[in-house]
């Protein structure tokens, strides 16, 4: 048995420059449902991402530090309909690109999976692909 058999991922936390704008992005663009906030202080939002996992969005309480994150560090979601998701991004004027950073382009991985990359309101990178099972 692996020494990590007793571990499981619980959540991923991100720091938000503007909590309301970030919440709107993850609800409306990504389509995540809000779940109960154990802190109940209006400085945190939790989103369910399935399988008992969540994203914890934390409002900034100190001066904002610009995020210097490149696309190799990203959070990935899978969708059933890549074309519909891309259309939503275009309607909301959210720029996206392929893994090389070419705007408006979709990447095709060697295994046939399509993927795009874009940033949330805080500069964090998001990948969307169609590896939906």
N, C-alpha and C positions, 0 to 999 in steps of 0.2 A: 504494500500500500504506500502511496506517495506521502511524503511528509506534509504535503499541502492538502491532503484529503479533508482536513478539518476546516479549510478556508473556503470562502465564497466571496465574490464581489457583491457589495451592497449598493454603492452609489458612486457617482462621479460628481465632483463639485466644481462649479465655475463661479468666478467673481464677476459681478455685473456693474457696469458703469451706470446704467439706468435700469432699475429692476422692472419697472412697468413695460418699457420697450422690449427688454429681453424676454419677459413673460409672454408678451404678445407674439414675438417672433417664434418662440418654441411652441406656443399653442396654435397659431394661425398658419405659419409656414411649415414647420416640421409636423404639426398635428399631434403633439403630445398632450395627454390629459394631466391636469393638476391632481395631485394627491394630497393627503393631509400633511399639514406643516406642523411638526411636533413642537416647534418653538413658539408659534402663534404670536409673533412679534412684528409682523409685516416687513421684516428685513430678510426673509428667506422664502423661497418658493420651491416646492418639490414637484417633479414631473415623473410619472410612471413611464418606464420604457420596456415593461414586460418582464416576466420571469422573476418577479419580486425585486427588480432592479430599479434604480431611480437616478435622476439628475437633480442635484441640489444647487439652486441658484442663490447666491449670496449677494445682497446689496452692499455696495461699497460704503464703508464707514470712515474711511480715510481718503485723502486725495487720490484720485485715479492715477494709476500708472499704466501707460499705454502698453498693450500686450505685444511682445515681439515673438510671435509664434509663426512658424512656416507650416505649410500644408502637410508636411510629413507627420506632424503632431495634430491629430484630428479625431473627431468622434464620427462614427459611421452609422448610418441608418440604411436599411433596405426598404425598397418600395416595390409594389406590384406593377405599377405603371409609370415608368420613367418619363415617357412623353407628357403625361398629365402633370407630373411633378415639375418638369421643366417649364411647362406652360404657366403654372402657378408662379414660379420664380420670375418669368418674363412679365407677367401681369403686375407683379409687385415691384418691378424694376430692381430685382436683386441679381447682380452679376454673378455668373458662374463660369467655370472653365474646366479643362481637362487636367490630368496629372502634371502636364508640362506648363500649365498656367496660361494656355491659349484661351482667351475669352470666348464664350459661347460655344465651345467645342466639347464633345462628349468623348471620353476615353473608352477604348475597348481593350480590356485586359486579355492576356493570352488564353484565359479559360472561357472567353466569350461574354464575360460580365461587363456591362456598361457602367461607367461611374462619372460623377461630376463632383466638383469641389466649390465651395463658397464660404463666406464668413458670416458669423452671427454679428449682432450689433456691437459686440465687445472685441471683435477681431479674432475670435476662436474659429478654427477651421472645421467645417462639416463636410463629410463625404456622403453622398447619396449614391447607392448602387441598386441594381435590379436583381441581386442574388437573393430574392425573396422565396423562401421555401414554404 
